[in-house]
Amino acid sequence: MTAIKVYLDEDVHTYIAQALRLRGWEALTTEEAEQRGADDPDQLLFATRQGYTILTYNINDYPRLHYDIVSRGEVHTGIIVGTREDPRRSIRALLNLLSLLSAEAIKGQLIYLNNWA
């Protein structure tokens, strides 16, 4: 069972990466990856190529990207869609998700973080 590595889309608070790292999880921000300004398909492609599951607040585009990929018979390394409402709640939900799922289990999945709170 391989641990999920989290890639934060540029709309996600960067301190979430810090919170994950403090708890032993691997996290990478778009700025650290020098991907700031890349469009959503490129962000997802980068995450997939690097073996990261992407965490985003972009509820409008990423679900559509997920279904486009699935309809083409392709696979990504996972998409987690959260909200900006309460970052502490998001961190708790994300830690819960990371402790229960593996990289293998999340592959190709679209997950709404609020369901893990």
Secondary structure in CASP SS format (residue, H / E / C, confidence):
PFRMAT SS
TARGET T0000
AUTHOR 0000-0000-0000
METHOD secondary structure of the structure
MODEL  1
M C 1.00
T C 1.00
A C 1.00
I C 1.00
K C 1.00
V E 1.00
Y E 1.00
L E 1.00
D C 1.00
E C 1.00
D C 1.00
V C 1.00
H C 1.00
T C 1.00
Y H 1.00
I H 1.00
A H 1.00
Q H 1.00
A H 1.00
L H 1.00
R H 1.00
L H 1.00
R C 1.00
G C 1.00
W C 1.00
E C 1.00
A E 1.00
L E 1.00
T E 1.00
T C 1.00
E C 1.00
E C 1.00
A C 1.00
E C 1.00
Q C 1.00
R C 1.00
G C 1.00
A C 1.00
D C 1.00
D H 1.00
P H 1.00
D H 1.00
Q H 1.00
L H 1.00
L H 1.00
F H 1.00
A H 1.00
T H 1.00
R H 1.00
Q H 1.00
G C 1.00
Y C 1.00
T E 1.00
I E 1.00
L E 1.00
T E 1.00
Y C 1.00
N C 1.00
I C 1.00
N C 1.00
D C 1.00
Y H 1.00
P H 1.00
R H 1.00
L H 1.00
H H 1.00
Y H 1.00
D H 1.00
I H 1.00
V H 1.00
S H 1.00
R C 1.00
G C 1.00
E C 1.00
V C 1.00
H C 1.00
T C 1.00
G C 1.00
I E 1.00
I E 1.00
V E 1.00
G C 1.00
T C 1.00
R C 1.00
E C 1.00
D C 1.00
P H 1.00
R H 1.00
R H 1.00
S H 1.00
I H 1.00
R H 1.00
A H 1.00
L H 1.00
L H 1.00
N H 1.00
L H 1.00
L H 1.00
S H 1.00
L H 1.00
L C 1.00
S C 1.00
A H 1.00
E H 1.00
A H 1.00
I H 1.00
K C 1.00
G C 1.00
Q C 1.00
L E 1.00
I E 1.00
Y E 1.00
L H 1.00
N H 1.00
N H 1.00
W H 1.00
A C 1.00
END
